């Protein structure tokens, strides 16, 4: 299945196909030097497969987890390319989850003012969310994704078979991003997730429908000037929880929690039931005072207000400008 994506930087394709990893050279131009980036939690055979398909590959493996999304890791990628004589005609290929994809894309955007980037997301979360849209970033001073750029990939390859090596917690955390998109933009997708039986075909259809939602949004608003903010549903509070928890909770788990205060009362009960089905957290244990310092650094903040995404019923959303204090009141009210 080919999903074309149009952007202001360039058009590219998302290839969604079982077994596609072993055919990456058919979809990407790998007949050149490539920096293959992965992490210690990704099965080694994935990066080895990609490297074997490149004319000349240099592989870098970073430590698994959000803690690696920093300047030290960025420096490692840039210095590796410099030491190995990478030129503007070479490329970076990410083979891993969202941390690997974001970091690799940012490195590709910086090196020689930009070289080609290909993304092979291997987690459910990265497949339905960060694989599309061109956001590249690292964390800084304890604030998530605060330093970054927009870097559109040359292509994205999604192989559902890579999900077989994930544990249930990782799969469920990834599903939270699909739930996020379903709540704001597609009630039929929410119904599909509610009824899903965990089969591979069902999961592939969830991935496809989530990608179609995000494709539509990022094509209309590639640099997050308006509509694209809908994709931040659950992230204002979710990112704060993630920063506060210092890695104890996965990104998707934090987004799951962050959605709840932003739902209307009736919808909140339905979302909680979906989260329970997939063993996702449903109770925010932090106080508003504990999360406020992180919320105050939200990238969507303008002057004294932050644009938040609210949903009163499934398949709909609205934007609302709030102060940090008002968000704190929402958070406490939803507990």
N, C-alpha and C positions, 0 to 999 in steps of 0.2 A: 504494500500500500504506500503510495506517495502522497504526501500532504505538502503542497507548495505554500511557501510563506513569502509575502511581499513586504519589503521594508524600504526605508529611505536610503539606507546604506547599500543594500543589495538584496536580491531575491535569492532564496535558497530552498532546498527540499528537506523534508523530514521523511526518512525511510523507515516505515514500521513493518517489520517482517521477522517471522520466526527463523532463527538461524542466520540472520543477516551479518552477525559479527564476523563470521568466517569469510564473508564476501565483501568486506569493507572497501577493498581496492576497486570493486566494481562501481561503488557509489562515490568514492572520494578520490582525488588526485594525490596518490601516495607515492608516485614515481619521483621522489625527491627526498631531501633530508627532513626528518620529522622528529620533533620532541614529543615522545609519548609519556603522558603524565597519568599516574595512578596513585592509589594509596594502599597502605598495609592491610586494609580490610577487604580489598577487592581480590578475588581469586587471581593468582598470578597468570593463569593461562589466558585471561582476557587481554592483558597488556602484551603478553608474548605473541598472541595471535595477531594483534594489530601491528606490532613491530616486525613480524615476519613478512607482512604484506607491504612494508615500506622499502623503498630503494636503499635508504640509509637511516636507521633509527637510533636515537639516543633515548633511553628510558630513565625517568626519574620517579621514584616511589616516595611519597611523603607519608607521615604518620596519619593514621585514620582519625577523623574527628574535626570538629569545629576549631579546635585549638591550633590547627595547622593553617588556618585561613588568615595568615598574617604576613608582615613585611619580610620576615626571615624566609618563609617559603617562596614568596615572590622573588626575593633576591636569589634564592637557589635556582629557580627556573631561568631567570635572566642571565645569571653568571654561567649556567650550563650551556645556554645557547651561545653566549659570547665565546666561551672557551672552545666550543666545538665548531666555530666558524659559521654559524647560521647566517644566512643572508635574507633579503626581502623576498626571495623566491621560495623560501622554505616554509614550514608550517608547524603548528602545534596541534596535537590530538589528545583530547581528554578521554580517558577510559575509567569511569568511576561515577561517584555520586555528585551531589550538588557542590560540595567543597572543592572537589577536583575540577569540576566544570567551571565554576566561578573564578577560581585561582588561575587556571590555564588560560581562560579567555582574557583575563586582565593582563597576564604576562604577554599574550599575543598582541594585545592592543598597545602595549608599551614598547616592545622590542622594535627598534628601527622605525618607530612611529606607526607600527602596525603590520603584522604578517598574518597569513591565513590561519584560521582556527576551525577545527572540526570537533564535534562533540559526540561521544558515544556514552550516553548516560546508562548506568547499570543498576540503578535503584529505582523503585517505583516513584519515589518522591521527585527525583531528578527527571524521570521520563515524563511525568505529567506536568511538571512546573518549570524548573530552571533550564530545561533543554531548549526552550523556545523563548525568544524575546530579546536576546542580546544583552542582558544585564550581566556585568562582570564586576566583582568587588572583593575586598578583603575586610576583615574586622580591624578596628583600631581603638586603642584605649578603652577596651571593654565594650565598645559599641559595635553592633553587628552591621556589616555592609556599608560602613560610613565612608569608605574610600573606594572609588571605582570609576567605571566608564561604561559606555554602551559599545559593545563589540558583537556585531552579528556574525554568526558562524557561516562558513562556506557550505556546511551541510550537517545534518544530524541523523544519526543512525540509532534506531531503537529496536533492540532484539529482546522480545519478551522472555526468551529462554534464560537470560541472565538473572532473572528474578528467582530462579529455582534455588540459588545459593543463599538467598536472604532468609533470615529468621522471621518469624511471624511479627515480632515487634517492629522490625524495619518495614515490612510490607504494610502494616497497619498505619505506621507513621506517614508513609508515603500516600496512603489512601486519604489522609486528612486533607491534603491539598486538592484532591479531586472533590471531596465533600465540600470544601470551601467554594470551589467554582460552581458546584451544583446548587448550593444554597442561594447564591446570588444570581445565577444565570440560566439554570436548566433544571426545572423540577423533575423532568423525566429522568435525567441522570441521577438525581437524588433517589428516585424510586428504584432505579436499577441497582444502586449501591445498597439500598435497604434490603433488596431481595436477592442480592448476589450470593452465590453458593461457593465461591472461592475457586471455581474452575478457571483454567487458563484462558479459554475463549471468553468467558465473562470478564476477566481482568483486562484482556486486550481491548474489548469494546469500551470499558471504562477509560482506558488510556486514550483511545481514539477520540471519544467524545470530549474528554477534558482538553485534549490538544486542540480540537476544533474551537472550543470556547476561547482558549488563550490565543490561538491564531487570529480569530476575529478581533479580539481586543487589541493586540499589539499591532495589527495592521492599521487599525484606525487611529492608534495613539502610540507610536513607536517609542517616544521619549518621556512618557508618563506626564503629559501636560494636563490630562483630564480623565477620560474614560478609563485609562489603564490603572488608575488608582483602585478600581474595583478589585483588582487582583491582590490588593493588600488587605482584603477582608480577613480579620483575625490576626493580622500581623502587628498592629500597633501595640496591643497588649501582649501578643505572642512573643514578639522580639524582646520585649522587656522581661518576660518570664524566662526566656532562653538565656539572656545575658545574666540575669540574677542567679539562675540555676547552675551556671558555669559548667555546662556539659552533662548534667545529671538527667536532663530531659532531651529527647530528640526534637529536631526542628518541627516536624509534623505534630508531635505531641503538644508542643507549645502553641502552634497555630490552632489546634483543636480547642485548647483552653481559651485562646484569645477570641475565638468566634462567639463564645457564649454571651459575654456582656453586650455584644453588638446585635444580638437577635431579639426580635419581639418576644414577648412572654410566651405566646402559644408556640411559636417556632422553636424557641429554646428547648422546650420539652421534646420536640421531634428530633432536634439535632443531638440532644443528650442521649436519646435512645439509639441513634446511629453510632455515636461514639462508644456507647456501651457494647454494642454488637461487635465492634472491632477492638475491644479492650483498650480504648484510648482514654486518657484521663478526663475527668469531668468536674473536678473540684479545684478551684484556684486556692492554693494554700498561702500565697504571699498577700500581704496587706497592700493597700494603695500607696501608703507611705514608702514601702520597700521598693515598689516598682516605679514610682514617680520620677526618680532621677534618670532612669533609662527611657521612659516615655518622653521626657523632655528633650531627648536627643533624636527623636524620630525625624527621619529624612523628609517627611511630608509636612513638617512644621513650617509655618509662614508667620513671621512676627510672633504673636503670642498664642496662635491657634494651630491646631492640627486637623487636617481633613481626615475624617474617619468614615468607614463604610458601614452602614447599618442595613439590616434586612428584617423586614416585618413579616414577610411570608416567602415561602420557597420560590425561587425563580425571579426574585425582584431585589432591588437594592436602592439605596439613596445615599448621597454624600452629605455629611454634616460637619461643620467646623466647630471644634470644641477646644476649650482650654485643657491643660493638663489636669487641672482640678476637676473639671466636669467629667473627664474620662475616669478619674479616680472614683467619683461618685457612682458612675455606671458599673464599674468593677465591683464595688462593695454591694451595690443593689442586686447584682446577679448571683451573689454567693448564696 
